[in-house]
Each structure stands twice: as structure tokens, then as C-alpha cells.
Amino acid sequence: MLIARTSRGAGIRKPSRPAIRNMLANLRRGNSHLVLERTEENLEGDWYIQVRLRDNNIYELEYRDGVPAVHYQTLTVSLAKVTDAFIAWADGRTDWKAGFMWTNIGSRFMEQADTAE
């Protein structure tokens, strides 16, 4: 099941494509973050795509596939590309990743996990 959450705390279970598009189109200061999470019994770890609209109107797009080692980030000015990525991710496709230059930021989270233990 998919769950969408905004930085204002609003959440939608099983969001439709139009709902995802609407939430992305409404990103702005005070509501600058959207997370789309996949929760299924057979999936271990954290599976999500998220975006934050920065103050300079650049979208910071990230995704994680289960474990911190597979956590990537990119920047874009294109809401259309962010929207396409969210919709494709929601559909379970992976082809959307090719449209960006990704940086693996998983080490940031692995260090946090090591410190917490």
C-alpha cells in the first residue's frame, strides 16, 4: 500500500495519480515536503520517494530502496520531472531513475544507525 504524507502532516492512503500530482503542485514554503511510502508485508526496510522544495525553488528528490545503502538524492528545477518520477515510482517502475544524476547519500544514514546502537 502507498501512503503519501506532507510536511503539514496530512496523509493519504492509496493516493491516486491526480492526488499525487495535486500534492506536488501545492508544494511551497510551509508545505515544502512530500513523502510517498510503500508499505507491504513482504517488504523489509524503508521504501519511499520524497521531495523537498528548497527556498531557492530547487527540488531535492530522494529515494530509498529498503536499506540506507540504497538511498539516493538529486536536484532538479523541474516539477514535471519530479511528478513523473513520483507517478512512475508509485506504479512500481524503475525507468524514471535514468532521467537524473544521482548521488548515493546512504552513508549519512548508516553512520546514524551505527551511533544509535
C-alpha positions in Angstrom: 0.0 0.0 0.0 1.1 3.5 -0.7 0.9 6.3 1.9 1.5 10.0 1.0 2.5 12.5 3.7 3.1 16.2 3.5 5.2 18.4 5.8 1.9 19.7 7.3 1.1 16.2 8.5 -1.6 15.5 6.0 -1.7 11.8 4.9 -3.5 9.9 2.2 -3.6 6.1 2.0 -3.6 4.7 -1.5 -3.3 8.1 -3.2 -4.5 8.3 -6.8 -2.3 9.8 -9.6 -4.3 13.0 -9.5 -3.9 13.3 -5.8 -0.1 12.8 -6.1 0.1 15.4 -8.8 -2.0 17.8 -6.7 0.1 17.4 -3.6 3.3 18.0 -5.7 1.8 21.1 -7.4 0.9 22.5 -3.9 4.5 22.4 -2.5 5.5 25.8 -1.2 7.1 27.4 1.9 5.3 25.9 4.9 4.3 22.8 3.0 7.6 22.0 1.2 7.9 18.3 1.7 6.1 15.2 0.3 6.9 11.6 1.1 5.4 8.6 -0.8 6.0 5.4 1.1 5.4 1.8 0.1 4.3 -0.4 2.9 3.8 -4.1 2.2 4.2 -7.2 4.4 6.8 -8.7 2.1 9.0 -5.6 2.0 11.6 -5.1 4.7 13.1 -1.8 5.5 12.1 1.7 4.2 10.8 2.1 0.7 10.0 5.6 -0.3 10.4 8.6 -2.6 10.4 12.1 -1.2 10.9 15.6 -2.3 11.6 18.9 -0.6 11.1 22.3 -2.3 14.1 24.3 -1.2 13.9 28.1 -0.6 15.7 28.6 -4.0 12.9 26.8 -5.8 15.0 23.7 -6.5 13.5 20.3 -5.8 15.6 17.9 -3.7 14.4 14.5 -4.7 15.4 11.3 -2.9 14.5 7.7 -2.8 15.4 4.7 -0.6 15.0 1.1 -1.6 14.9 -0.8 1.7 18.2 0.0 3.3 20.3 3.1 4.0 23.0 1.9 1.5 20.4 2.4 -1.3 19.4 6.0 -0.5 20.0 8.4 -3.4 19.5 12.2 -3.9 19.4 14.5 -6.8 18.4 18.1 -7.5 16.2 19.5 -10.3 14.3 22.7 -11.1 11.6 20.7 -13.0 8.3 20.0 -11.2 7.3 17.9 -14.3 10.3 15.6 -13.8 9.6 15.2 -10.1 5.9 14.5 -10.8 6.8 11.9 -13.5 9.2 10.3 -11.0 6.6 10.1 -8.3 4.0 8.6 -10.6 6.4 6.0 -12.0 7.6 5.1 -8.6 4.0 4.7 -7.4 3.4 2.4 -10.4 6.4 0.2 -9.4 8.5 1.2 -12.4 12.3 2.0 -12.3 12.8 3.7 -15.6 12.3 7.2 -14.0 15.7 6.9 -12.4 17.5 7.4 -15.7 16.3 10.9 -16.0 18.5 12.2 -13.2 22.1 12.3 -12.0 22.0 10.6 -8.6 24.3 10.8 -5.6 24.3 8.0 -3.1 23.8 9.5 0.4 23.3 6.3 2.2 26.5 6.6 4.3 24.9 9.5 6.1 22.2 7.2 7.4 24.5 4.2 8.1 26.6 6.4 10.3 23.5 7.5 12.2 22.4 3.9 12.6 25.9 2.9 13.9 25.8 5.7 16.5 22.3 4.7 17.7 23.4 1.1 18.5 
